[in-house]
Amino acid sequence: MIDPETRDIVQNVYIRHFEKQGEVLANIEIATIPMVTDPWKELNPLK
């Protein structure tokens, strides 16, 4: 989604690892961090 106040994208971030399962290579999801915003604006506010 797009935050109406900042016009920034807010989205889930998926943490995955890559492993071989039998003869097939696969990305395995190990965690989901919901509704992540761009940390740059929090760390560097406008002056």
C-alpha positions in Angstrom: 0.0 0.0 0.0 1.0 3.6 -0.2 1.0 5.7 3.0 -1.3 8.7 2.2 0.7 11.1 4.5 4.2 10.4 3.2 3.5 8.8 -0.2 5.9 6.0 0.7 5.4 2.4 0.0 4.5 0.2 3.0 4.9 -3.5 2.4 5.8 -6.9 4.0 9.4 -8.0 4.0 10.0 -11.7 3.6 13.1 -13.4 5.1 14.1 -16.5 3.2 16.9 -18.9 2.9 17.9 -21.0 -0.1 18.3 -24.8 0.2 18.2 -27.9 -1.8 15.2 -30.2 -1.2 15.9 -33.5 -2.8 16.8 -32.6 -6.4 15.1 -29.2 -6.3 16.5 -25.8 -5.2 14.0 -23.8 -3.2 13.6 -20.5 -1.4 12.2 -21.3 2.1 10.4 -18.5 3.9 11.4 -18.3 7.5 9.9 -15.0 8.7 7.6 -12.2 7.6 8.0 -8.7 8.9 4.6 -7.0 8.3 4.0 -3.4 7.0 7.6 -2.1 6.8 8.2 1.5 5.9 11.4 3.1 4.6 13.6 3.6 7.6 15.6 6.4 5.9 12.9 9.0 6.7 12.8 8.0 10.4 16.6 8.1 10.7 17.0 11.3 8.7 14.0 13.6 9.3 13.7 16.8 7.4 15.1 19.8 9.2 
